[in-house]
Amino acid sequence: MNLVNIPINDIHRDGGTQPRAALDWDAVHDYTDAMSTGAKFPAVTVFYDGERYWLADGFHRVQAAYAAEFETIECDLRQGTLEDAQWFSFSANRTNGLRRTNDDKQRAVRAAITHPKGAELSNRQIAVHVGVDEGTVRNWREKLTAEIPQSTKRKGRDGRTINTSKIGSKTTRSAPAKAPASAIAEPGDDNPSQTDRSVDGTPESDDGTTARAAWTWCKRIHLTTFEITQCLMKPNDLAAAIRNSDSRERLIHQLEKTRDYLSAILAETVAD
């Protein structure tokens, strides 16, 4: 374990690594009081991708440390990408920390199923990683078929990788190559020509520069807004939590920025 103190303001909490449906603000306040009186808490888990620190486990502790006006927090620092941090977060709090609610578990299952690392795993393997029963994963996989990155390979229980594209096929004819799951097909473009696509299927701009970053954010925005609209908590309950939060002004400011940004996207999208 590589324990280091990292400035709280340098730790990113906006990368889709929050495994819970919502923070337990009562717990945050209790943690804040305890930290202020010198209580020692376990280190939070952070992944460093060479540029940013991504929080993977310890959202309540970081929020409490911030409220207690700590400038740094002890971290179990690991090397890895944002995807690594996300995948790790789905297994957080299985056996320790605050007990997960059903909403927390469902959120983690949905995220794991649609995550690139979960695309090649069986329902059982995802269930073990998240800490739920296999039936829960199976039910959510059926509901989220449209959101699941499609892969022709999947690992079986024996650890071997299976090419699922050949299952049920009586011939050995090779199918046309598919674009990777990370690429998002442009709406209404069922048969894009090769002239306006890069070699891996990602849309290209007029000058030939691959617009990979923009399409990556399209996917993130889609998944994020899906999570928000499927939230089981009533808006007035969330508003009450914000009103009672020590970070009220910051939360309101972020909501305003989000509203303005999405409004600008919508305006450009529907423009003639």
C-alpha positions as CSV (number, residue, x, y, z in Angstrom):
1,M,0.0,0.0,0.0
2,N,1.4,3.3,-1.1
3,L,0.2,5.9,1.5
4,V,0.6,9.5,0.6
5,N,-1.1,12.8,1.6
6,I,-2.8,14.5,-1.3
7,P,-4.4,17.9,-1.4
8,I,-8.2,17.5,-1.4
9,N,-8.6,20.0,-4.1
10,D,-6.5,17.9,-6.4
11,I,-8.6,14.8,-6.0
12,H,-11.2,14.5,-8.8
13,R,-14.6,13.2,-7.8
14,D,-16.4,13.8,-11.1
15,G,-15.2,10.8,-13.1
16,G,-18.1,8.4,-12.6
17,T,-16.4,6.7,-9.7
18,Q,-19.1,7.3,-7.0
19,P,-20.5,3.8,-6.4
20,R,-23.4,5.1,-4.3
21,A,-26.7,6.6,-5.4
22,A,-26.2,9.4,-2.9
23,L,-24.0,10.5,0.0
24,D,-25.3,9.8,3.5
25,W,-25.0,13.4,4.9
26,D,-25.6,12.3,8.4
27,A,-22.6,10.0,8.1
28,V,-20.6,12.9,6.6
29,H,-21.5,15.1,9.5
30,D,-20.5,12.4,12.0
31,Y,-17.2,11.8,10.2
32,T,-16.5,15.6,10.2
33,D,-17.1,15.8,14.0
34,A,-14.8,12.8,14.5
35,M,-12.1,14.1,12.3
36,S,-12.2,17.5,14.0
37,T,-11.4,15.8,17.3
38,G,-8.5,13.8,16.0
39,A,-10.1,10.5,15.0
40,K,-8.1,8.4,12.6
41,F,-9.8,7.1,9.4
42,P,-8.6,4.6,6.9
43,A,-6.9,6.0,3.8
44,V,-9.1,6.7,0.8
45,T,-8.3,5.0,-2.5
46,V,-7.0,7.2,-5.4
47,F,-5.9,6.3,-8.9
48,Y,-3.3,8.4,-10.7
49,D,-3.3,8.4,-14.5
50,G,-0.2,10.5,-14.8
51,E,-2.2,13.8,-14.9
52,R,-5.2,13.5,-12.5
53,Y,-6.0,11.9,-9.2
54,W,-9.3,10.0,-9.4
55,L,-11.1,9.1,-6.1
56,A,-12.2,5.4,-6.3
57,D,-13.2,4.8,-2.6
58,G,-13.8,7.2,0.3
59,F,-16.3,9.8,-0.9
60,H,-17.8,10.3,2.6
61,R,-14.3,10.6,4.1
62,V,-13.1,13.2,1.6
63,Q,-16.3,15.2,2.0
64,A,-15.9,15.1,5.7
65,A,-12.3,16.1,5.6
66,Y,-13.1,19.0,3.3
67,A,-15.9,20.1,5.8
68,A,-13.4,19.8,8.6
69,E,-11.2,22.2,6.7
70,F,-8.4,19.7,6.1
71,E,-6.1,20.7,3.2
72,T,-4.9,17.1,2.5
73,I,-6.1,13.6,3.1
74,E,-4.2,10.3,3.4
75,C,-4.6,8.2,0.3
76,D,-3.8,4.7,-0.9
77,L,-2.3,5.8,-4.2
78,R,-2.4,3.5,-7.1
79,Q,-1.4,3.8,-10.7
80,G,-4.2,3.5,-13.2
81,T,-6.6,5.1,-15.6
82,L,-10.0,6.6,-15.0
83,E,-11.5,3.3,-16.2
84,D,-9.4,1.4,-13.6
85,A,-10.7,3.7,-10.9
86,Q,-14.3,3.3,-12.1
87,W,-14.0,-0.5,-12.1
88,F,-12.4,-0.5,-8.7
89,S,-15.2,1.7,-7.3
90,F,-17.9,-0.8,-8.3
91,S,-16.5,-3.3,-5.7
92,A,-16.0,-0.7,-3.0
93,N,-18.0,-1.1,0.3
94,R,-18.9,-4.7,-0.3
95,T,-17.6,-5.8,3.1
96,N,-16.7,-2.5,4.9
97,G,-17.7,1.1,5.2
98,L,-21.3,2.3,5.3
99,R,-23.7,-0.5,4.4
100,R,-24.9,-0.2,0.8
101,T,-28.5,0.4,0.0
102,N,-30.3,-1.5,-2.7
103,D,-30.1,1.7,-4.8
104,D,-26.3,1.7,-4.3
105,K,-26.0,-1.9,-5.4
106,Q,-28.2,-1.4,-8.5
107,R,-26.1,1.6,-9.4
108,A,-22.9,-0.4,-9.2
109,V,-24.4,-3.3,-11.2
110,R,-25.6,-1.0,-14.0
111,A,-22.3,0.8,-14.2
112,A,-20.3,-2.5,-14.2
113,I,-22.4,-4.0,-16.9
114,T,-21.9,-1.0,-19.2
115,H,-18.3,-0.5,-18.4
116,P,-15.6,-1.6,-20.9
117,K,-14.0,-4.0,-18.4
118,G,-17.4,-5.7,-17.8
119,A,-18.2,-6.3,-21.5
120,E,-16.2,-9.5,-21.6
121,L,-17.2,-10.9,-18.2
122,S,-20.0,-13.3,-17.4
123,N,-23.0,-12.4,-15.1
124,R,-21.4,-14.4,-12.3
125,Q,-18.0,-12.7,-12.6
126,I,-19.6,-9.2,-12.5
127,A,-21.8,-10.4,-9.5
128,V,-18.7,-11.5,-7.6
129,H,-16.9,-8.2,-8.3
130,V,-19.8,-6.0,-7.3
131,G,-20.9,-8.2,-4.4
132,V,-24.4,-9.0,-5.4
133,D,-26.3,-12.2,-6.6
134,E,-26.0,-13.4,-10.2
135,G,-29.8,-12.9,-10.7
136,T,-29.5,-9.2,-10.1
137,V,-26.8,-8.8,-12.8
138,R,-28.8,-11.0,-15.2
139,N,-32.0,-8.9,-14.8
140,W,-30.1,-5.6,-15.2
141,R,-28.3,-6.9,-18.3
142,E,-31.6,-7.6,-19.9
143,K,-32.9,-4.1,-19.1
144,L,-29.7,-2.3,-20.3
145,T,-29.1,-4.2,-23.5
146,A,-28.9,-1.0,-25.5
147,E,-26.3,0.4,-23.1
148,I,-23.9,-2.6,-22.9
149,P,-20.7,-2.4,-25.0
150,Q,-21.0,-5.2,-27.4
151,S,-18.1,-7.6,-27.4
152,T,-17.6,-10.9,-29.4
153,K,-15.5,-12.2,-26.6
154,R,-16.4,-13.2,-23.0
155,K,-14.5,-15.0,-20.3
156,G,-16.1,-18.2,-19.1
157,R,-16.1,-19.6,-15.5
158,D,-12.9,-21.6,-16.3
159,G,-11.1,-18.4,-17.2
160,R,-10.9,-19.1,-21.0
161,T,-12.0,-16.4,-23.4
162,I,-14.9,-17.5,-25.6
163,N,-15.7,-16.0,-29.0
164,T,-19.5,-15.5,-28.7
165,S,-19.9,-14.5,-32.3
166,K,-19.5,-18.2,-33.3
167,I,-22.1,-19.5,-30.9
168,G,-25.0,-21.0,-32.8
169,S,-23.3,-20.5,-36.2
170,K,-23.1,-23.4,-38.6
171,T,-20.7,-21.8,-41.0
172,T,-17.3,-20.3,-40.6
173,R,-17.9,-17.3,-42.8
174,S,-16.2,-14.3,-41.3
175,A,-18.4,-11.4,-40.5
176,P,-17.6,-7.8,-41.4
177,A,-15.4,-6.1,-38.8
178,K,-17.3,-4.0,-36.3
179,A,-16.3,-0.7,-34.8
180,P,-15.1,-0.9,-31.2
181,A,-17.6,-0.7,-28.4
182,S,-16.2,2.6,-27.3
183,A,-17.2,4.3,-30.6
184,I,-20.7,5.7,-30.7
185,A,-22.6,5.3,-34.0
186,E,-24.0,8.6,-35.2
187,P,-27.8,8.7,-34.9
188,G,-29.5,8.1,-38.2
189,D,-26.4,6.8,-39.9
190,D,-26.9,3.1,-40.3
191,N,-24.5,2.6,-43.1
192,P,-21.7,5.2,-42.8
193,S,-19.3,5.5,-45.7
194,Q,-15.6,4.9,-45.2
195,T,-14.9,8.4,-46.4
196,D,-16.3,10.0,-43.3
197,R,-15.0,7.5,-40.8
198,S,-11.6,6.7,-39.4
199,V,-10.2,3.2,-39.8
200,D,-11.7,2.1,-36.4
201,G,-15.2,3.5,-37.1
202,T,-14.9,6.7,-35.1
203,P,-16.4,9.8,-36.8
204,E,-14.0,12.2,-38.2
205,S,-14.1,16.0,-38.6
206,D,-14.0,17.7,-42.0
207,D,-10.3,18.2,-41.8
208,G,-9.7,14.5,-41.2
209,T,-8.9,15.0,-37.5
210,T,-10.5,12.2,-35.4
211,A,-13.2,13.6,-33.1
212,R,-12.6,10.9,-30.6
213,A,-12.6,13.1,-27.6
214,A,-16.0,14.7,-28.4
215,W,-17.6,11.3,-29.0
216,T,-16.2,10.0,-25.7
217,W,-17.9,12.9,-23.9
218,C,-21.1,12.2,-25.8
219,K,-21.1,8.7,-24.3
220,R,-20.3,10.1,-20.8
221,I,-23.1,12.7,-21.1
222,H,-25.5,10.0,-22.2
223,L,-24.7,7.7,-19.3
224,T,-24.6,10.5,-16.8
225,T,-28.0,12.0,-17.8
226,F,-29.4,8.5,-17.8
227,E,-28.2,8.0,-14.2
228,I,-29.8,11.4,-13.2
229,T,-33.2,10.8,-14.8
230,Q,-33.3,7.2,-13.3
231,C,-32.5,8.5,-9.8
232,L,-35.0,7.1,-7.3
233,M,-34.7,10.1,-5.0
234,K,-37.2,12.9,-5.2
235,P,-35.8,16.3,-6.3
236,N,-37.0,18.0,-3.2
237,D,-35.1,15.5,-1.0
238,L,-31.9,16.2,-2.9
239,A,-32.6,19.9,-2.6
240,A,-33.0,19.5,1.1
241,A,-29.7,17.7,1.4
242,I,-28.0,20.6,-0.6
243,R,-29.6,23.2,1.7
244,N,-28.2,21.5,4.7
245,S,-24.8,20.9,3.2
246,D,-21.7,22.7,4.3
247,S,-20.9,22.9,0.6
248,R,-24.3,24.4,-0.3
249,E,-22.9,27.3,-2.4
250,R,-20.5,25.1,-4.3
251,L,-23.2,22.6,-5.1
252,I,-25.6,25.3,-6.3
253,H,-22.9,26.9,-8.4
254,Q,-22.1,23.5,-10.0
255,L,-25.8,22.9,-10.7
256,E,-26.0,26.2,-12.4
257,K,-23.0,25.5,-14.5
258,T,-24.4,22.1,-15.5
259,R,-27.7,23.7,-16.4
260,D,-26.1,26.3,-18.6
261,Y,-23.8,23.8,-20.3
262,L,-26.6,21.4,-21.1
263,S,-28.8,24.2,-22.3
264,A,-26.0,25.4,-24.7
265,I,-25.7,21.8,-26.1
266,L,-29.5,21.5,-26.5
267,A,-29.7,24.8,-28.3
268,E,-27.0,23.8,-30.8
269,T,-28.5,20.4,-31.2
270,V,-32.0,21.6,-32.2
271,A,-30.8,24.6,-34.2
272,D,-31.9,24.7,-37.8
